[in-house]
Amino acid sequence: MLNFAQQLFGSDTNKEFAMFDSFYEHPDLMFLNDATVQLTCITTSLDDYLSPDIIQLLHRTESQMCNIASYHFISYNFFFFLIFYLYK
């Protein structure tokens, strides 16, 4: 999954850039590995997975979005936050 994220968000112009390259310099700081086997659909509400504080924070953040670009940025950040939260 992390390799997929690198393809989506990695630099097209700088081939030396790697989002998750810090592993080689600081392996003790890595909290997530790329052991994902498959993605699965969440058939229930996010409320079942996230605490009320997190849901409130997301609603507050979404209400402050000012354009479509920021919407996509926050959506991608939420995706990675959710992955971290579910696998920590």
C-alpha positions in Angstrom: 0.0 0.0 0.0 2.8 2.4 0.8 4.3 1.7 -2.6 0.9 2.6 -4.2 0.9 5.9 -2.2 4.4 6.6 -3.5 3.1 6.2 -7.1 0.2 8.6 -6.4 2.0 11.3 -4.4 5.6 10.8 -5.3 7.6 13.3 -7.3 7.4 13.0 -11.1 10.4 15.2 -11.6 12.8 14.1 -8.9 13.4 10.4 -9.1 15.4 10.5 -5.9 12.4 11.6 -3.9 10.7 8.8 -1.9 7.9 9.4 0.6 8.8 6.5 2.7 12.6 6.5 2.3 13.1 7.5 5.9 13.1 3.8 6.8 16.7 3.5 5.7 17.9 6.4 7.9 15.6 5.9 10.9 14.1 2.3 10.9 13.4 2.8 14.6 10.8 5.5 13.8 8.7 3.5 11.4 5.2 2.8 12.8 3.7 1.1 9.7 5.1 -1.4 7.3 4.0 -2.5 3.9 2.5 -5.8 4.9 -1.0 -5.0 3.5 -2.5 -8.1 1.8 -5.7 -6.5 0.4 -8.0 -3.5 0.8 -11.5 -4.1 1.8 -14.7 -2.0 1.8 -16.0 -0.7 5.0 -19.6 -1.7 5.0 -20.5 0.0 8.3 -20.2 3.6 9.4 -16.9 5.2 10.1 -18.4 5.9 13.5 -17.8 2.2 14.3 -14.1 2.7 13.7 -13.2 6.2 14.8 -13.8 7.9 18.1 -16.3 10.7 18.5 -13.5 13.2 18.9 -12.0 12.2 15.5 -15.3 12.4 13.8 -15.9 15.9 15.2 -12.4 17.0 14.1 -13.1 15.7 10.6 -16.5 17.6 10.4 -14.8 20.7 11.7 -12.0 20.4 9.1 -14.4 19.7 6.2 -16.6 22.7 7.0 -13.6 25.0 6.7 -12.7 23.8 3.2 -12.7 26.7 0.7 -12.2 25.0 -2.7 -12.2 21.7 -4.5 -8.4 21.4 -4.3 -8.3 21.5 -0.6 -11.1 19.0 -0.5 -9.0 16.4 -2.4 -6.0 17.2 -0.2 -8.0 16.6 3.0 -9.6 13.5 1.6 -6.2 12.0 0.8 -4.9 13.0 4.3 -8.0 11.4 5.8 -7.3 8.2 3.9 -3.7 7.9 5.3 -4.9 8.9 8.7 -7.5 6.2 8.6 -5.0 3.6 7.5 -2.7 4.7 10.4 -5.5 4.6 12.9 -6.7 1.2 11.9 -3.3 -0.4 11.9 -1.5 1.2 14.8 
